[in-house]
Amino acid sequence: MRQFFGMSQRGNLSEAVRNLDSPQFIMLLSNNTQFEEHVKTLEKLYPGVPSIGCIGMSYDTRMVENGVGVVAFSEGVSAVANVLEQVSSMPIKYIERLEKDVRKIDASKHNTVCIDFCAGNDACVLTTFYTVLRQHGIQLMGGTGDGGKISANGKIYEDAVAYALIRNHNGRVKTYKENIYRPYGNYRFIASNTDRANYILGSLNGKPAKQVYQSILHVSDQQILTQTFKNPFGKINGDDTCIISIKEVNGNALACFRQVNDSDVLVLLELADYRAVVRNTLQKICRDFPRRSAVFSVNCLFRYKLFSENQYMKPYLQEMGALGSHAGFVGYGEHYNNQFVNQSMTCVVFE
């Protein structure tokens, strides 16, 4: 297969797709003011080509912070794009669409991946996807866009998730997740007094969550929101740890970017040597896939901010670009199979 990335820092879609011929699948990554216009124009330029889109920054070896980026697959892939609606209340209502699409594309666990762009309620969305995808062993990666809007096949939706099933006819596909954090101390907490709907973490081991966080790290209320770059929470999920970012202080509680439930087991994390972690990820991908045709990734907004503040974002994209054709977007939450995580990178590699 072949991956195309086109961009315009000015938001000129015609400029971004100037060299795009015969795509078999398209992803649109636009800005908040031009998203609707870009969705309509893209459909006119490539009528009937399966597509999904969202609002967000994009990249290859360069960042597109407020323009438009277009990622497209061609030559040896087949794809189908669709949408699940009412994600805040009942995405399962539309699950038959996904079931039909899996059959339509003759999906296989070895050569098919699901990529999704979500407008919210990520954990419920991923559980819904997983009811179908796990039966076929199909992997998933994706993330949350900005503005509460997504697009699928030239139409704009709110309260929805756009997805695409992509089948690689020339080899395997595999998803990866990168975690640049490690456990901090031997802290282990049981969450309580949570508000699932508003992602509120009320207490840790029976004490106010804000007080516990501050007493360990010695930070003020104002410092908590930047300290989470270095010390987020982690939720124990079997042998894995899902990162939980702090969004804001809510009285004596902490509002997070992903749902925390009563009795969840949490740990405190600290930033590891992220340059070494990235090198290890690249080495693993190269071992698994000596021949790569494309890599598509989602990087968390917090990772983008952290890397940018440490003058690492440009070198990072250059390192990822050494894999071959690499492109992606900056999300507000990352999806990895059935996991909704924060402050992470997820990607899919095509052989």
TITI-55181 format. One line per 3 residues: number of its first residue (from 1); their letters; for each residue x, y, z of C-alpha. Coordinates in steps of 0.02 Angstrom, whole numbers, m for minus. Each point is the difference from the previous one (the first is absolute). Example, Ala and Ser with C-alpha at 12.3 -4.5 7.8 and 13.67 -1.06 7.14 Angstrom:
2
1) AS) 615 m225 390; 69 172 m33
***
This chain:
351
1) MRQ) 0 0 0; 48 183 m12; m34 140 124
4) FFG) m19 180 m56; 14 153 111; m41 172 m66
7) MSQ) m13 160 99; m32 186 m7; 48 113 144
10) RGN) m124 128 m72; m145 m122 1; m5 m11 m190
13) LSE) m72 m173 m37; 41 8 m186; 182 25 47
16) AVR) m5 m146 122; m68 m124 m129; 97 66 m149
19) NLD) 92 m165 m31; m134 m120 61; m56 m120 m137
22) SPQ) m116 m151 11; m14 m14 189; m92 m150 72
25) FIM) m23 78 172; 20 178 68; 18 79 173
28) LLS) m30 187 19; 80 97 144; m62 178 m3
31) NNT) m17 155 107; m154 59 95; m49 141 m118
34) QFE) 21 m93 m166; m51 m177 47; m174 1 m76
37) EHV) 61 83 m160; 142 m124 m17; m114 m151 26
40) KTL) m116 56 m140; 141 46 m119; 92 m164 29
43) EKL) m155 m100 m44; m20 99 m162; 181 m29 m47
46) YPG) m4 m187 39; m182 m54 m10; m38 m171 71
49) VPS) 173 m28 76; m19 m61 180; 54 138 119
52) IGC) 0 52 182; 50 166 76; 18 102 158
55) IGM) 66 165 67; 180 m8 56; 182 35 m35
58) SYD) 88 m118 m120; 179 m46 m45; 124 m99 m100
61) TRM) 177 64 30; m80 173 23; m142 64 108
64) VEN) m159 76 m71; m68 96 148; m141 103 m76
67) GVG) m17 m50 m182; m55 m162 m81; 79 m171 m20
70) VVA) m57 m144 m109; 55 m181 22; m47 m124 m136
73) FSE) 31 m184 m36; 11 m76 m174; 74 m145 m100
76) GVS) m45 m162 83; m128 47 130; m188 m7 13
79) AVA) m100 100 125; m174 38 61; m48 151 107
82) NVL) m152 27 108; m64 78 161; m79 m49 166
85) EQV) m118 134 64; m68 49 172; 167 m43 81
88) SSM) m47 93 160; m149 m112 30; m19 m152 m114
91) PIK) 137 m38 m130; m46 m186 10; m160 47 m94
94) YIE) 105 15 m159; 112 m151 24; m77 m92 m148
97) RLE) 90 124 m114; 167 m60 64; m51 m182 m14
100) KDV) m49 24 m182; 160 94 m39; 108 m138 73
103) RKI) m86 m124 m117; 6 120 m146; 188 21 7
106) DAS) 32 m183 44; 102 57 149; 137 m107 75
109) KHN) 97 19 163; 165 m6 m94; m31 131 m133
112) TVC) m141 114 59; m2 147 120; m137 115 63
115) IDF) 44 185 13; m123 114 90; m24 186 30
118) CAG) m112 31 150; m101 149 62; m14 m59 181
121) NDA) m52 m134 125; 152 m99 m57; m5 m142 126
124) CVL) m179 m46 m47; 41 14 m185; 149 m117 15
127) TTF) m102 m128 98; m129 6 m139; 130 m24 m136
130) YTV) 80 m142 95; m159 m103 5; 22 m25 m187
133) LRQ) 186 18 m32; 57 m125 133; m100 m139 m85
136) HGI) 109 23 m154; 163 46 88; 1 171 m86
139) QLM) 110 132 80; m51 182 24; 90 166 21
142) GGT) m60 179 m7; m41 148 107; m111 146 47
145) GDG) m9 155 m108; m40 178 51; m163 97 m13
148) GKI) m119 m145 29; m15 m35 m187; 57 m138 m116
151) SAN) m33 m42 m183; m30 m158 m98; m20 m15 m188
154) GKI) m27 186 m26; m127 26 141; 28 88 167
157) YED) m63 m74 163; m6 51 182; m13 m123 145
160) AVA) 73 m135 m112; 154 m102 m41; 66 m21 m177
163) YAL) 91 m161 m39; 84 m87 m145; 47 m180 m26
166) IRN) 157 m10 m107; 62 m163 m74; 180 m15 m57
169) HNG) 10 m117 m150; 190 m7 2; 39 m50 179
172) RVK) m36 13 184; m58 143 112; 35 25 185
175) TYK) m44 132 130; 118 66 134; m14 108 155
178) ENI) 142 101 73; 7 48 184; 137 123 53
181) YRP) m42 m15 186; 52 m121 139; m63 m28 178
184) YGN) 47 135 126; 41 m74 169; m106 m142 68
187) YRF) m163 97 9; m158 m100 m30; m174 74 17
190) IAS) m180 m57 0; m112 129 m84; m166 50 79
193) NTD) m127 142 m2; 14 3 m189; m120 81 m123
196) RAN) 10 m106 m156; m100 120 m108; 115 147 36
199) YIL) 163 m99 19; 18 58 182; 122 m88 116
202) GSL) m59 43 177; 105 m103 120; 156 m108 5
205) NGK) 9 m127 142; m140 96 85; 87 171 m5
208) PAK) m40 147 m116; 88 m31 m167; 70 177 m13
211) QVY) 74 m10 175; 84 m167 m37; 76 61 m163
214) QSI) 64 161 80; 71 m83 155; 105 m119 m105
217) LHV) 63 123 m130; m2 162 102; m90 105 m131
220) SDQ) m129 139 12; m174 m5 m77; 64 100 m149
223) QIL) 149 m116 m27; m105 m159 m8; m52 30 m181
226) TQT) 180 8 m61; 65 m131 122; m110 m129 m86
229) FKN) 121 10 m149; 130 m78 115; m110 m95 122
232) PFG) m165 m65 m67; m96 m142 79; m2 m175 m71
235) KIN) m142 m126 6; 52 m181 21; m75 m104 m140
238) GDD) 68 m177 16; 184 8 m45; m23 170 m81
241) TCI) m17 177 68; m118 127 m80; 54 181 25
244) ISI) m126 122 77; 34 187 m19; m65 131 120
247) KEV) m110 129 m84; m39 120 142; m25 20 187
250) NGN) m181 m21 55; m12 51 182; 93 m135 95
253) ALA) m20 m119 m147; 92 m15 m166; m85 1 m170
256) CFR) 87 m114 m124; 4 m26 m187; m62 m178 12
259) QVN) m124 m91 108; 47 m65 171; m117 m119 93
262) DSD) m21 m42 182; 119 m140 52; 118 29 m147
265) VLV) 181 m33 50; 110 150 m41; 186 35 11
268) LLE) 99 161 m15; 116 14 m150; 154 102 m43
271) LAD) 78 49 m164; 131 m123 m60; 142 29 m125
274) YRA) m120 30 m144; 138 7 m131; 54 m175 50
277) VVR) m181 m60 0; m23 66 m178; 159 m87 m57
280) NTL) m63 m163 75; m166 19 m89; 86 30 m167
283) QKI) 112 m151 27; m149 m111 41; m95 57 m155
286) CRD) 153 m33 m109; 20 m174 74; m183 m41 m27
289) FPR) m7 79 m173; 165 m2 m95; m99 66 m150
292) RSA) m123 140 36; m112 89 m123; m82 122 121
295) VFS) m20 53 181; m148 103 60; 1 66 178
298) VNC) m96 102 129; 100 102 125; m83 75 154
301) LFR) m12 189 13; 94 m11 166; 143 m94 m84
304) YKL) 5 133 m135; 11 137 133; 131 m94 100
307) FSE) 109 m37 m152; m19 177 m65; 50 78 167
310) NQY) 156 m108 m1; 43 35 m183; m28 m183 m42
313) MKP) m153 5 m114; 96 30 m160; 135 m132 37
316) YLQ) m139 m120 52; m90 16 m167; 164 m22 m92
319) EMG) 35 m159 99; m174 m68 m38; 23 49 m182
322) ALG) 153 m113 m8; m123 m147 5; m56 49 m175
325) SHA) m164 83 m39; m64 66 167; m148 117 29
328) GFV) m127 33 136; m94 125 106; m3 74 175
331) GYG) m148 m66 100; m90 38 163; 2 m183 51
334) EHY) 73 m155 m80; m80 m166 m45; 91 m167 2
337) NNQ) m110 m151 m33; m127 11 144; 101 125 104
340) FVN) m29 187 17; 162 79 61; 77 173 27
343) QSM) 175 69 m28; 44 m144 m116; 40 m38 m181
346) TCV) m93 m133 m97; 39 m52 m178; m32 m129 m133
349) VFE) 138 m71 m109; m34 m70 m174; 117 m128 m75
***
